[in-house]
């Protein structure tokens, strides 16, 4: 669709002129040899028709919608015309017979409706109801007048030719075809097209005129028996074909020629040529009626009078419609002028106000138009010498456009005005627009621009305005200092060309930029840029889309240099890591030290005699307590969180080790552990672990004497609705504790330790002896107590 044609339109026009002139010259040269002239005419016409068909097909191919249908119909019409030329040549040259009338006439006659229908399908602007009526009347006047001429000079003579009835009917059919083309021509004349269509439509109209005129001459010559194939008359049809072909070529070409500008310089077109057509044709019809006696073929006078009367009546109706349209137009113009927000005026060179609308009255704060007209226009100039300057300029240039000046209202208020005026004779016509508010707005905008520029420049962050395609539109001094470039070097470049991004960072920033342009709200993000020293700096960026009509057309980039903060954070993280390692090492060493203590206690046990059973028991219990605390420290240094341990794992490991320590068989004593997934801090975990160790050890030692079987259950549950409160239960179904034993007032070290540790964790202990022994301890997780 975008391919250029092989030749330009100017070359096409030149070729058409050459073909036309060549055809005319050859016809003149061959006028003495009728056979050669006939052969030349019969062979050249189909070839020219084929070229025009190709041009019309190209126009249809390059068009859309109704325009494509129009050019296709015209293509079919010219194709039928070309086929008629081919049939004419075959009959005249091949069979040496008179081709009129013949089968060629069928193709010629099909041309008229197809071509006219194509013109009808050309898209055009709509008219108002009054305009439509006026156009119908004007077209009717032209059609009736032309029909009257055709009737007098062509149709009636053919009808009166009784000797050759069939050829006469064919001739009349051609005249009807010309009427169809005339309707199409009227359709073109009374249509409003887009400006780019005026060139092709003018050429199309000229082509139709060439066809109609040539057909009329042919009908007259055929009536007189003087037509000769290949004569000068054929030049008219050749011109019609070539002009239509040029119209199609101009429409299809990317070259645009405003041919209308040449036609509108003509006197008739300057005064709206179409408005004169009905009057001209009505005058022609009236002159025909006057000169009826001189017409060779005496027409029906009564019919002529009736038709001329109808034409005159239609002219009168048209004039009434024109006057009505003028009144409506004048009324609309008056309302437009009076309701306009712009002051419309006329003054003479002396300063008298000849005309003023209501807007000018309001602008100058007058009471009425009459009061305003009683004043001189010079009275409203703030600087009277300004008027002299304006008059000099108008006399020199004839008009004035977009001229700013200051005027004064009747209340003494200064008004900023925008003037447009022209000088005709000694009358100045123009418009005055009050732009005072606009001036205030411009001043406010300028003030806001200065404030914006001040804030933009004073911002310590690197602030850059980037277009949607990545071009830097503006940058503050902070950004210039960071990049080490001047404003001229930075502004106008694409940010990807600055060389301050690594490949990975550039891809990352482009992805963020694309998301911001789509309207997505992005959180500030971090990456590295190369500063003016060639070093990498850490930048935190915020992208702010600047929207217009709901679409982001630019991005405000706000960069904060966080290199120092990043380095400080890295140092802090390094320090925290060092402290974590240190704490981990401390817990590890504490655990190792406790294991050493446990080992020392174990060595001490091994050096005791069998009769020192009490001492052995005490040492073993102490060893278990040390192991209980050591295990807490082991769990802490193995954990990522040095303040809490996962208590479920701890209890399972602790109870397993106690089983092993007391050499208890799992077949004889069954252990059930039910612990919620809770994490306890060290403040709570150590005493809680010791409590479990003591109570579980008591159950192992005393609940199942003499090989008795049973079950020990240890549970730890978080109390609902309070994540800091827990319930610890240690129970067994063994022999139970003596009923007279007061576990809260006992000299037994284990129970005394349990009571003491329970108080330490703000707990409450209960003993249930109904089914073996069951201790319930409700306690709180202790908060960390700062130690001095």
C-alpha positions in Angstrom: 0.0 0.0 0.0 2.9 2.4 0.6 4.7 1.7 -2.7 5.3 4.7 -4.8 4.0 4.8 -8.4 6.5 4.5 -11.2 5.9 8.1 -12.3 4.9 11.3 -10.5 1.6 13.2 -11.1 3.4 16.0 -12.9 4.9 13.5 -15.3 1.5 11.9 -15.7 0.0 15.4 -16.6 2.8 16.0 -19.1 2.3 12.6 -20.7 -1.5 13.2 -21.0 -0.8 16.6 -22.7 1.6 15.0 -25.1 -0.9 12.2 -25.9 -3.7 14.7 -26.5 -1.6 17.0 -28.7 -0.1 14.1 -30.6 -3.6 12.6 -31.2 -4.9 16.0 -32.5 -1.8 16.5 -34.7 -2.0 13.0 -36.2 -5.7 13.4 -36.8 -5.1 16.7 -38.7 -2.2 15.2 -40.7 -4.4 12.2 -41.7 -7.5 14.2 -42.5 -7.0 13.6 -46.2 -6.6 9.9 -45.8 -9.8 8.7 -44.2 -8.7 5.0 -43.9 -5.5 5.7 -42.1 -7.2 8.2 -39.8 -9.9 5.6 -39.0 -7.3 2.9 -38.3 -5.3 5.3 -36.1 -8.4 6.4 -34.1 -9.8 2.8 -33.7 -6.5 1.4 -32.4 -5.4 4.3 -30.2 -8.7 4.8 -28.3 -8.8 1.2 -26.7 -5.1 1.5 -25.6 -5.8 4.8 -23.9 -8.9 3.3 -22.3 -6.8 0.4 -20.9 -4.3 2.8 -19.4 -7.2 4.7 -17.7 -8.7 1.4 -16.4 -5.3 0.6 -14.8 -5.2 4.0 -13.1 -8.7 3.7 -11.8 -8.0 0.2 -10.5 -4.9 1.6 -8.7 -7.1 4.3 -7.1 -9.6 1.6 -5.9 -6.8 -0.5 -4.5 -5.4 2.5 -2.5 -8.9 3.5 -1.1 -11.1 2.3 1.7 -14.9 2.0 2.3 -17.3 4.0 0.1 -14.3 5.6 -1.8 -13.1 2.2 -2.9 -16.6 1.2 -4.1 -16.8 4.5 -6.0 -13.5 4.0 -7.8 -14.4 0.3 -8.5 -17.7 1.3 -10.2 -15.9 4.0 -12.3 -13.3 1.4 -13.2 -16.0 -0.9 -14.5 -17.6 2.0 -16.4 -14.4 2.9 -18.2 -13.6 -0.8 -18.8 -17.0 -1.1 -20.5 -16.2 2.1 -22.5 -12.9 0.5 -23.6 -14.6 -2.7 -24.6 -17.0 -0.6 -26.7 -13.9 0.9 -28.4 -12.6 -2.6 -29.1 -15.9 -3.7 -30.5 -16.1 -0.6 -32.7 -12.6 -1.2 -34.0 -13.4 -4.9 -34.8 -16.6 -4.0 -36.7 -15.1 -1.0 -38.5 -11.7 -2.4 -39.4 -12.2 -6.1 -39.3 -15.7 -6.3 -41.0 -15.5 -3.0 -42.8 -19.0 -2.1 -41.6 -20.5 1.0 -40.0 -20.3 0.4 -36.3 -23.3 2.6 -35.5 -25.6 1.1 -34.4 -23.9 -2.1 -33.3 -22.9 -4.3 -30.3 -20.4 -1.6 -29.4 -23.2 0.7 -28.4 -24.2 -1.7 -25.6 -20.8 -1.3 -24.0 -20.9 2.5 -24.5 -24.3 2.8 -22.9 -23.4 0.6 -19.9 -20.6 3.1 -19.3 -23.0 5.9 -18.3 -24.9 4.4 -15.3 -21.8 2.7 -14.0 -19.7 5.8 -14.1 -22.5 8.0 -12.7 -23.1 5.5 -9.9 -19.4 5.6 -9.0 -19.6 9.4 -8.7 -22.7 9.0 -6.5 -20.8 6.7 -4.1 -18.1 9.3 -3.5 -18.4 10.2 0.3 -19.4 13.8 0.9 -20.4 16.0 3.8 -24.1 16.5 4.8 -26.1 19.6 4.2 -28.8 21.2 6.3 -32.4 20.7 5.3 -32.7 24.3 3.8 -29.4 23.8 1.8 -30.7 20.4 0.5 -33.9 22.1 -0.8 -31.9 24.9 -2.4 -29.5 22.4 -4.1 -32.4 20.4 -5.4 -34.0 23.5 -7.0 -30.7 24.7 -8.5 -30.0 21.2 -9.9 -33.5 21.1 -11.3 -33.1 24.4 -13.0 -29.9 23.3 -14.7 -31.3 19.9 -15.7 -34.5 21.3 -17.1 -32.6 24.0 -19.1 -30.1 21.5 -20.5 -32.9 19.1 -21.2 -34.7 21.8 -23.1 -31.6 22.4 -25.2 -31.2 18.7 -25.8 -34.9 18.4 -26.7 -34.8 21.2 -29.2 -31.5 20.5 -30.9 -31.0 16.8 -30.5 -34.0 14.7 -29.3 -36.7 16.2 -31.4 -34.7 16.1 -34.6 -33.9 12.5 -34.0 -37.5 11.7 -33.3 -38.6 13.4 -36.5 -36.1 11.2 -38.4 -38.5 8.5 -39.5 -36.2 7.0 -42.1 -33.7 5.7 -39.5 -35.8 5.0 -36.4 -33.5 2.5 -34.6 -30.3 4.6 -34.9 -32.3 7.6 -33.8 -33.5 5.8 -30.7 -29.9 4.8 -30.0 -28.8 8.5 -30.4 -31.6 9.5 -28.0 -30.4 6.9 -25.5 -26.9 8.4 -25.6 -28.5 11.8 -24.9 -30.2 10.2 -21.9 -26.8 8.8 -20.8 -25.5 12.4 -21.0 -28.3 13.4 -18.7 -27.2 10.8 -16.3 -23.6 12.1 -16.5 -25.0 15.6 -16.0 -26.7 14.5 -12.8 -23.3 13.1 -11.7 -21.6 16.4 -12.5 -24.2 18.3 -10.5 -23.5 15.8 -7.7 -19.8 16.8 -7.8 -20.5 20.5 -8.0 -22.8 20.5 -5.0 -20.7 18.3 -2.7 -18.4 19.2 0.1 -15.2 17.1 0.1 -12.2 16.9 2.3 -9.5 19.3 1.2 -7.2 16.5 0.0 -10.1 15.2 -2.3 -10.6 18.5 -4.1 -7.9 17.9 -6.7 -9.2 14.5 -7.9 -12.8 15.7 -7.8 -12.1 18.8 -9.9 -10.3 16.6 -12.5 -13.2 14.1 -12.4 -15.7 16.9 -13.1 -13.6 18.2 -16.0 -13.5 14.7 -17.4 -17.3 14.4 -17.2 -17.7 17.8 -18.9 -15.4 16.6 -21.7 -17.6 13.4 -22.1 -20.9 15.4 -22.2 -19.6 18.0 -24.7 -18.1 15.4 -26.9 -21.3 13.3 -26.8 -23.4 16.3 -27.7 -21.2 17.1 -30.7 -21.2 13.5 -31.8 -25.0 13.3 -31.6 -25.3 16.5 -33.7 -22.7 15.3 -36.3 -24.3 11.9 -36.4 -27.6 13.6 -37.0 -26.1 15.5 -39.8 -24.1 12.5 -41.1 -20.8 14.3 -40.8 -19.1 12.2 -38.1 -15.8 10.5 -39.2 -14.0 8.0 -37.0 -10.6 9.2 -35.9 -11.4 12.9 -36.4 -10.8 15.8 -34.1 -14.0 15.0 -32.2 -12.3 11.9 -30.8 -9.9 14.3 -29.1 -12.7 15.3 -26.8 -13.3 11.7 -25.6 -9.5 11.2 -25.3 -9.3 14.3 -23.1 -12.2 13.0 -21.0 -10.5 9.6 -20.5 -7.1 11.1 -19.7 -8.5 13.6 -17.2 -10.4 10.9 -15.4 -7.3 8.7 -15.4 -5.3 11.7 -13.9 -8.0 12.2 -11.3 -7.7 8.5 -10.2 -3.9 8.7 -10.3 -3.8 11.9 -8.1 -6.1 10.3 -5.6 -4.0 7.2 -5.3 -0.7 9.1 -5.3 1.0 10.2 -2.0 1.6 13.5 -3.8 -1.0 16.1 -2.9 -1.8 19.1 -5.2 -4.4 21.7 -4.1 -5.9 22.3 -7.5 -8.7 24.2 -5.9 -6.5 27.1 -5.1 -6.0 27.7 -8.9 -9.8 27.6 -9.6 -10.8 29.8 -6.7 -8.8 32.7 -8.1 -11.2 32.9 -11.1 -13.8 35.7 -10.8 -16.8 33.3 -10.9 -15.4 31.0 -8.2 -14.5 33.9 -6.0 -18.3 34.7 -5.9 -19.4 31.1 -5.5 -19.8 29.8 -9.1 -22.5 27.3 -8.3 -24.9 30.0 -7.1 -24.7 31.6 -10.5 -25.3 28.4 -12.5 -29.2 28.3 -12.1 -29.5 32.0 -13.1 -27.2 31.5 -16.1 -29.2 28.5 -17.3 -32.5 30.1 -16.6 -31.4 33.1 -18.7 -30.3 30.7 -21.5 -33.8 29.0 -21.4 -35.5 32.4 -21.5 -33.4 33.5 -24.5 -34.3 30.2 -26.3 -37.9 31.0 -25.8 -37.4 34.5 -27.2 -35.4 33.2 -30.2 -37.7 30.3 -30.9 -38.4 31.5 -34.5 -34.7 31.2 -35.4 -34.3 27.6 -34.3 -33.8 25.3 -37.3 -36.2 22.6 -36.1 -39.4 24.2 -34.9 -40.0 22.9 -31.4 -43.3 22.6 -29.5 -43.8 26.2 -28.4 -46.4 25.4 -25.8 -44.1 22.8 -24.1 -41.2 25.3 -24.2 -43.3 28.0 -22.5 -44.4 25.5 -19.8 -40.8 24.4 -19.1 -39.4 28.0 -19.1 -42.2 29.0 -16.8 -41.4 26.1 -14.4 -37.7 27.2 -14.6 -38.6 30.8 -13.7 -40.9 29.6 -10.9 -38.1 27.5 -9.5 -35.7 30.5 -9.7 -38.2 32.5 -7.7 -38.5 29.8 -5.1 -34.8 29.4 -5.0 -34.5 33.2 -4.4 -37.0 33.0 -1.5 -35.0 30.1 0.0 -31.8 32.1 -0.5 -33.3 35.1 1.3 -34.5 32.9 4.1 -31.1 31.3 4.4 -29.5 34.8 4.5 -32.0 35.9 7.2 -31.2 32.7 9.2 -27.5 33.2 8.6 -27.7 36.9 9.6 -29.6 35.9 12.7 -27.1 33.2 13.6 -24.3 35.6 12.9 -25.9 38.3 15.1 -26.4 35.8 17.9 -22.9 34.5 17.5 -21.5 38.0 17.6 -23.7 39.1 20.6 -23.1 36.0 22.6 -19.4 35.9 21.8 -16.9 36.1 24.7 -14.8 38.3 22.4 -15.5 42.0 21.7 -16.3 42.7 18.1 -16.0 46.3 16.8 -15.8 48.6 13.9 -14.2 52.1 14.0 -13.1 54.7 11.5 -9.7 56.3 11.4 -11.0 59.2 13.5 -11.8 56.9 16.4 -15.6 56.9 16.1 -17.1 53.5 17.2 -19.3 52.4 14.4 -20.3 49.0 15.7 -19.8 47.1 19.0 -21.3 43.9 20.4 -22.5 43.2 23.9 -19.2 41.5 24.9 -17.3 44.8 24.2 -19.9 46.6 26.3 -19.2 44.2 29.2 -15.4 44.5 28.8 -15.4 48.3 28.9 -18.0 48.4 31.7 -20.5 50.5 29.7 -24.2 50.6 30.2 -25.2 49.9 26.6 -24.0 49.7 23.1 -25.3 53.2 22.5 -23.3 54.6 25.4 -20.2 52.9 24.2 -20.7 54.2 20.6 -21.0 57.7 22.0 -17.3 57.5 23.1 -14.1 57.6 21.1 -12.1 54.4 21.0 -9.0 56.4 21.9 -10.6 57.0 25.3 -10.0 53.4 26.1 -6.3 53.3 25.3 -4.0 53.4 28.3 -1.3 54.7 26.1 -3.0 56.8 23.3 0.2 56.7 21.1 -0.4 52.9 20.9 -3.3 53.6 18.5 -1.2 55.6 16.1 1.3 52.8 16.0 -1.5 50.3 15.3 -3.0 52.5 12.5 0.5 52.8 10.9 0.9 49.0 11.0 -2.6 48.5 9.5 -1.9 50.9 6.7 1.3 49.2 5.9 0.2 45.5 6.2 -3.6 45.7 6.0 -4.2 43.5 9.0 -3.1 42.9 12.6 -3.0 39.6 14.4 -2.5 38.6 18.0 -1.4 42.1 19.1 -1.2 42.7 22.8 -2.0 46.1 24.4 -3.3 47.7 27.6 -6.7 49.4 27.6 -8.7 51.1 30.4 -12.4 50.4 31.2 -14.9 53.1 32.2 -14.2 52.2 35.8 -10.5 53.0 35.4 -9.4 49.4 35.6 -6.5 48.4 33.4 -7.4 45.6 30.9 -4.9 43.4 29.1 -6.2 43.0 25.5 -5.4 40.8 22.6 -6.3 42.5 19.3 -6.9 41.2 15.8 -7.9 43.8 13.2 -7.9 44.6 9.4 -8.3 47.9 7.6 -10.7 48.3 4.6 -10.8 51.9 3.3 -10.9 54.0 6.4 -12.8 51.4 8.5 -11.1 49.2 11.1 -12.8 45.9 11.8 -11.5 43.6 14.5 -11.9 41.7 17.7 -10.7 42.4 21.3 -10.2 39.6 23.8 -9.8 40.3 27.5 -6.7 38.4 28.5 -6.2 40.0 31.9 -7.0 36.8 33.8 -4.7 34.9 31.4 -1.9 37.4 32.2 -2.5 36.8 35.9 -2.4 33.1 35.3 0.8 33.4 33.3 2.4 35.4 36.1 1.3 32.8 38.6 2.6 30.0 36.4 5.9 31.9 36.0 6.0 32.3 39.8 5.3 28.6 40.3 7.9 27.8 37.7 10.5 29.8 39.6 9.4 28.1 42.9 9.6 24.7 41.2 13.0 25.6 39.8 14.2 26.7 43.2 12.9 23.5 44.9 14.2 21.4 42.0 17.7 22.9 42.3 17.8 23.1 46.1 16.9 19.4 46.5 19.9 17.6 47.9 18.8 14.4 46.1 19.7 13.8 42.5 16.5 14.8 40.6 16.1 14.0 36.9 13.2 14.4 34.5 13.1 11.6 31.9 10.8 11.3 28.9 8.9 8.1 28.1 11.6 7.0 25.7 14.4 7.5 28.2 15.7 10.9 27.1 16.8 13.2 29.9 14.7 16.4 29.9 16.1 18.1 33.0 18.5 17.6 35.9 19.3 19.5 39.0 22.7 20.6 40.1 23.0 17.6 42.6 22.6 15.2 39.7 25.1 17.1 37.6 27.7 17.0 40.4 27.2 13.3 40.8 27.6 12.5 37.1 30.5 15.0 36.6 28.7 16.3 33.4 27.4 19.7 32.5 23.7 20.3 31.8 24.4 20.5 28.1 26.2 17.2 28.2 23.5 15.5 30.2 20.2 16.9 28.9 19.0 15.4 25.6 20.9 12.1 26.1 19.2 8.7 26.7 20.0 7.6 30.3 21.4 4.3 28.9 24.1 6.2 27.0 25.6 7.8 30.1 27.9 4.9 31.0 27.0 5.0 34.6 25.2 1.6 34.7 26.6 -1.8 34.7 24.8 -4.2 32.2 22.8 -5.9 35.0 21.8 -2.6 36.6 20.8 -1.1 33.3 18.5 -4.0 32.6 17.1 -3.8 36.1 16.4 0.0 35.8 14.8 -0.4 32.4 12.4 -3.0 33.7 11.4 -0.6 36.7 11.1 2.3 34.3 8.7 0.4 32.0 6.5 -0.6 34.9 6.3 3.0 36.1 5.2 4.2 32.7 2.3 1.7 32.8 1.1 3.5 36.0 2.3 0.8 38.5 3.2 2.2 41.9 6.8 1.1 42.8 8.5 1.1 46.1 11.9 2.7 46.3 14.6 0.3 45.0 18.4 0.2 45.3 21.2 -0.4 42.9 24.7 0.9 42.1 25.8 3.7 39.8 29.2 4.9 38.7 29.9 8.4 40.1 32.2 11.1 38.6 35.2 9.5 40.3 34.6 6.2 38.5 33.6 4.6 41.8 30.4 2.6 42.5 27.9 4.4 44.7 24.8 2.9 46.2 21.6 4.7 45.1 18.0 4.5 46.4 15.6 5.5 43.6 12.0 6.6 43.6 10.2 6.8 40.3 7.3 9.3 40.1 5.2 9.1 36.8 4.1 12.5 35.4 0.7 11.8 33.9 -1.2 13.5 31.1 -4.7 12.2 30.1 -4.2 9.2 32.4 -1.0 8.2 30.5 2.5 8.7 31.9 4.5 10.7 29.4 7.6 11.3 31.6 9.1 10.1 34.8 10.6 12.1 37.7 13.6 10.2 39.0 14.6 11.0 42.6 17.9 9.4 43.6 19.3 9.4 47.1 23.0 8.5 47.6 22.9 5.9 50.4 26.6 4.8 50.1 27.5 6.1 53.6 24.3 4.6 55.1 25.0 1.3 53.2 28.5 1.2 54.5 27.3 1.9 58.1 24.7 -0.8 57.8 27.4 -3.2 56.6 29.6 -2.3 59.5 26.6 -2.7 61.9 25.8 -6.1 60.4 29.4 -7.2 60.7 29.3 -6.1 64.3 26.1 -8.0 65.0 27.5 -11.0 63.3 30.6 -10.8 65.5 28.4 -10.5 68.6 26.3 -13.5 67.5 29.5 -15.5 67.0 30.7 -14.3 70.4 27.4 -15.3 72.1 27.4 -18.6 70.3 31.0 -19.2 71.5 30.0 -18.3 75.1 27.1 -20.7 75.1 29.4 -23.3 73.6 32.0 -22.8 76.3 29.4 -22.7 79.1 28.1 -26.0 77.8 31.6 -27.4 77.6 32.4 -26.2 81.1 29.2 -27.8 82.4 30.2 -31.0 80.6 33.5 -30.8 82.4 31.7 -30.4 85.7 29.5 -33.4 84.8 32.6 -35.4 84.0 34.3 -34.4 87.2 31.1 -35.5 89.1 31.2 -38.8 87.2 34.8 -39.3 88.2 33.9 -38.6 91.8 31.1 -41.1 91.7 33.5 -43.7 90.4 35.8 -43.2 93.4 33.1 -43.7 96.0 32.6 -47.0 97.7 29.5 -49.1 97.5 28.6 -48.2 101.1 28.5 -44.5 100.1 25.2 -44.9 98.3 23.8 -41.6 99.5 26.7 -39.6 98.2 26.5 -41.5 94.9 22.9 -40.5 94.5 23.5 -36.9 95.4 26.4 -36.7 92.9 24.3 -38.3 90.1 21.4 -35.9 90.8 23.8 -33.0 90.7 25.3 -34.4 87.5 21.7 -34.6 85.9 21.1 -31.0 87.0 24.3 -29.8 85.3 23.4 -31.8 82.2 20.0 -30.2 82.2 21.5 -26.7 82.1 24.3 -27.7 79.7 21.7 -28.9 77.3 20.0 -25.5 77.4 23.2 -23.8 76.3 23.8 -26.4 73.6 20.4 -25.7 72.1 21.0 -22.0 72.3 24.3 -22.0 70.4 22.8 -24.4 67.8 19.9 -22.0 67.3 19.7 -18.9 65.0 18.0 -17.1 67.8 20.2 -17.0 70.9 17.4 -15.8 73.1 14.9 -18.7 72.6 15.0 -22.5 72.3 12.5 -24.9 70.7 11.3 -26.6 73.9 9.8 -29.7 72.3 13.2 -30.9 71.0 14.8 -30.0 74.3 12.4 -31.9 76.5 12.6 -35.0 74.3 16.4 -35.0 74.4 16.4 -34.3 78.1 14.0 -37.1 79.0 15.9 -39.5 76.8 19.2 -38.8 78.5 17.5 -39.1 82.0 16.2 -42.5 80.9 19.7 -43.5 80.0 21.1 -42.0 83.2 18.9 -44.1 85.5 19.2 -47.2 83.3 15.4 -47.5 83.0 14.0 -50.0 80.4 11.5 -48.5 78.0 9.7 -51.9 78.0 9.0 -51.5 81.7 8.3 -47.8 81.9 6.6 -46.1 79.0 7.3 -42.5 78.3 4.7 -40.2 76.7 5.7 -36.7 75.7 3.1 -34.2 74.5 4.6 -30.7 74.1 3.3 -27.8 72.0 5.5 -26.2 69.5 6.7 -23.4 71.8 9.9 -21.4 72.1 11.0 -20.3 75.6 13.7 -17.8 76.5 16.6 -18.7 78.5 15.2 -17.0 81.7 12.3 -19.5 81.6 13.9 -22.5 79.9 16.6 -23.1 82.5 14.3 -23.3 85.6 11.6 -25.1 83.6 14.1 -27.7 82.4 15.3 -28.2 86.0 11.7 -28.7 87.2 11.0 -31.3 84.6 14.3 -33.0 85.4 13.6 -33.2 89.1 10.0 -34.4 88.8 10.8 -36.9 86.0 13.8 -38.2 88.0 11.5 -38.7 91.1 9.1 -40.7 89.0 11.9 -42.9 87.6 13.3 -43.5 91.1 10.2 -44.0 93.2 7.1 -44.6 91.2 7.8 -48.1 90.0 9.7 -50.1 92.7 10.5 -53.8 92.5 10.3 -53.9 88.6 6.8 -52.6 88.5 5.6 -51.4 85.0 3.9 -48.1 84.3 3.8 -44.9 82.4 5.2 -41.4 82.8 3.6 -38.6 80.9 5.1 -35.1 80.4 3.0 -32.4 78.8 3.6 -28.7 78.2 0.6 -26.7 76.8 0.2 -23.1 76.0 -2.9 -21.7 77.8 -5.4 -20.4 75.3 -5.9 -16.6 75.0 -2.5 -15.9 76.5 0.6 -16.8 74.6 2.9 -16.1 77.6 1.2 -18.6 80.0 1.8 -22.3 80.0 0.8 -25.5 81.9 3.4 -28.1 82.7 2.2 -31.5 83.8 4.3 -34.4 85.0 2.4 -37.5 86.1 2.9 -41.2 86.6 0.6 -44.1 87.4 3.0 -45.6 89.9 2.7 -46.2 93.7 2.2 -42.5 94.4 3.6 -40.3 97.2 2.9 -40.9 100.9 -0.4 -39.2 101.9 1.2 -37.5 104.9 4.0 -35.9 102.7 3.7 -32.1 102.4 5.6 -31.5 99.2 5.7 -27.7 99.8 7.3 -28.2 103.2 9.8 -30.9 102.8 13.5 -31.3 103.4 13.9 -33.3 100.2 16.3 -31.4 98.0 14.6 -32.2 94.8 11.1 -31.1 95.8 12.5 -28.1 97.6 14.3 -27.2 94.4 11.0 -27.6 92.4 9.2 -25.3 94.7 11.9 -22.7 94.6 12.1 -22.8 90.8 8.4 -22.6 90.4 8.4 -19.4 92.4 11.2 -18.2 90.2 9.1 -18.5 87.0 6.0 -16.9 88.8 4.3 -20.3 88.7 1.7 -22.2 90.8 2.2 -25.9 91.6 -0.5 -28.4 92.4 -0.3 -32.1 93.4 -2.9 -34.7 92.5 -2.5 -38.1 94.3 -5.8 -39.7 93.0 -4.1 -41.6 90.2 -0.5 -42.1 91.0 1.3 -38.8 91.2 0.5 -35.8 89.0 2.2 -32.4 89.3 0.6 -29.4 87.5 2.6 -26.2 87.3 1.1 -23.0 85.7 3.8 -20.5 84.9 4.5 -17.4 82.9 7.4 -16.9 80.4 9.7 -14.5 82.2 10.8 -11.3 80.5 14.5 -10.6 80.3 15.8 -9.0 83.5 18.7 -6.7 82.9 21.6 -7.6 85.0 23.9 -5.1 86.5 
